[in-house]
Amino acid sequence: MWLLLAYAALALGIVGIFVPGLPTTPFVLLSAFAAARGSRHLHDWLLAHRVYGPMIRDWQATGSVNRRAKQWAIGTMAASSLLMFATAPKWWMAAVGTAIMAVVGTWLWLRPEPPAP
């Protein structure tokens, strides 16, 4: 089950790179968490990955997220919110999505940043 969760979360994280409103970072972190319990090979691959590795190592070591990742995540959430308000059939649908993203964005922004090397 851990292995299935790890691959499913990784797949959603990769899709999130291309789909506005679908976050990448939380799914990659969830994938690393599940892989650590279900697949040493996948976990090692994620830790060694050029893009995902530093983010996962920072999270595992200190629960931190770097400022650039925070800015990109919140920026894409803001763009997604505008897109939802422009295309949603009912205003409240966009408002609910925006409220959820605002909560996630606030939580993310309040995470500490990694210590300087």
N, C-alpha and C positions, 0 to 999 in steps of 0.2 A: 504494500500500500504506500509506503514511503517513497519508493521508486516511482510509482505511478504519479503521486502528488508532485514529486520533483520535476518530472518531465512535463506534466500538465502546466505547472506554474511557469516553467521556463518557456514553454510554447506561448503562453499568454503574455509573458514579458516581451518576447520577440515581436508578437503581433502588436503590442503596445507601442513599439517604436514607430509604427506606421499608422495606427488608428488614434485619432485625437480622443482624449477623454479616458483612454485605457492606460493606466500607469504601467511603467516598466519596472521601476526600482522595487516596489513592494513584491512583485511577482518573482523577480530575480532573487531577492532576499529569502522569500519563502522557498524557492527552489533549492537554494543553498542549505537552508535549515533541514528540508526533507532529505536532500541528498546526503547530508552528513549522517543520517540515520538509515538510509536505504541503499546508497551506492557510493562507496569510497572513490571509485573511478570518476563518476560525475562530479562529486564534490571537489576532488583534486583538479579536474578540468575547469570548473567554475572559478576556483581560487587562482588558477594560473592564467585565466582569460585576460587579455589585454584591456578590455573595457570593463567587464564585470568584476574582475578580481580585486582591484583596489577598493571598490565600493563595498564588496562583501567583507573584505578583511577589516576595513574601518568599522563596519557595523558590528562584526564579531568581537573586535578588540575593545571598542569604547561606546558602541551604540550611536556612532556619529555618522553624519551625512555631509559631504563637502558642499560648500556654498554654490558651486557651479551646478551641481545636480539639483539642489533646492531651487535655484533660479529657473532652470530649464523646466522642472516639474511644475512649478507655480505658473510660469509663463504659458506652458501648454494647457494647463487647466483654465487659465483666463481666456485663452483663444477658444478652447472648447466651449466655455460658457457662452461666449459671444455667438459661436456657431449654433449652439442649442437655442438661444433666444431668437436667432434669425430663422431657424427651420422647424422648431417644435410646433406641433399643431395647437397646443394649449400653453399659455404662458407659465402655468403652475408646474408643468413638466420640466421646463427649463429651470425654473426656480428651485425645484427639488434637487435636480442634478447639480446646480450651482452651489446649493447649500452643502451638499455632501462633499463636493470638491473644496469648499471653503474650510470645512472641518479638517479634511485630510491635509490641505495646504498649511493650515495653522499648526497642526501636529508636526508636520514635516519641518516647517521653519523653526520650530522650537527645539528640534533635535540639536545636540551640540555638534560643533564642527571638529574634524580630526585635528589633533595637535600638530603643530608645525614640525617638519622633520629636523 
